[in-house]
Amino acid sequence: MEFEELSRNVIGCAIEVHRNLGPGLLESTYRQSLACERRDLIFEIKSVETLLPIHQAQILTYMRLANVSLGLLINFNVTKLQNGIKRFVL
């Protein structure tokens, strides 16, 4: 699957989860609800006030270690999920 299509697919699922659950829950709740097992994509779920540089470093490290070229960092603790998504391509 192409990067654009793959990231759109996962982002669409994340938006649906956020629409149903809302912001501010534990990361494990979102992770369980977004049961998307992909070997060609790393996605890291956060539920924090603000994404910090360490979160970006963390996902880039995961991507390098897993030899995966596409990663999504999704912060569910926002009112509009599109504002909490960052995409990374190695």
C-alpha positions in Angstrom: 0.0 0.0 0.0 1.3 3.5 -0.9 2.4 5.8 2.0 -0.4 8.3 1.3 -3.1 5.7 1.2 -1.8 3.8 4.2 -1.5 7.0 6.4 -5.0 8.2 5.3 -6.4 4.8 6.2 -4.9 4.8 9.7 -5.7 8.5 10.3 -9.3 7.9 9.2 -9.6 5.1 11.8 -8.0 7.3 14.5 -10.5 10.1 13.7 -13.4 7.7 14.1 -12.0 6.5 17.4 -11.5 10.1 18.6 -15.0 11.0 17.4 -16.5 8.2 19.5 -14.4 8.4 22.6 -13.4 12.0 22.8 -10.1 13.5 24.2 -8.4 12.9 27.5 -8.5 9.1 28.1 -5.6 6.9 28.8 -3.3 6.0 25.9 -4.1 2.3 26.4 -7.8 3.0 25.7 -7.0 4.6 22.4 -4.5 1.9 21.5 -7.0 -0.9 22.2 -9.7 0.9 20.2 -7.4 1.5 17.3 -6.5 -2.1 16.8 -4.5 -1.7 13.6 -1.7 -4.2 13.3 0.6 -3.2 10.4 4.1 -4.3 9.9 4.8 -1.5 7.4 3.8 1.3 9.7 4.8 2.5 13.2 2.2 4.5 15.0 2.7 5.9 18.5 -0.4 7.0 20.5 -0.2 9.7 23.1 -2.7 11.5 25.3 -0.7 14.4 26.5 -1.2 18.2 26.8 1.6 18.9 24.3 3.8 16.8 22.1 7.4 17.3 23.1 10.6 16.8 21.1 11.2 13.6 23.0 8.0 12.1 21.4 9.3 12.8 17.9 12.7 11.3 18.8 11.0 8.3 20.2 9.0 7.5 17.1 12.0 8.1 14.8 13.9 5.6 16.9 11.1 3.1 16.7 11.0 3.5 13.0 14.8 3.0 12.6 14.9 0.0 14.8 11.9 -1.7 13.0 13.3 -0.7 9.6 9.9 1.0 8.8 9.8 4.1 6.6 6.4 5.5 7.7 5.4 6.6 11.2 2.4 8.5 12.7 2.5 10.2 16.1 -1.1 10.7 17.2 -2.0 12.8 20.2 -5.6 12.0 21.2 -5.7 14.7 23.9 -6.9 17.5 21.5 -10.3 18.7 20.6 -9.8 18.2 16.9 -7.7 15.1 16.1 -6.2 16.6 12.9 -4.3 19.0 15.1 -2.7 16.1 17.0 -1.3 14.1 14.1 2.3 14.2 12.9 3.5 12.0 10.0 7.2 10.9 9.6 8.8 9.4 6.6 12.4 8.0 6.6 
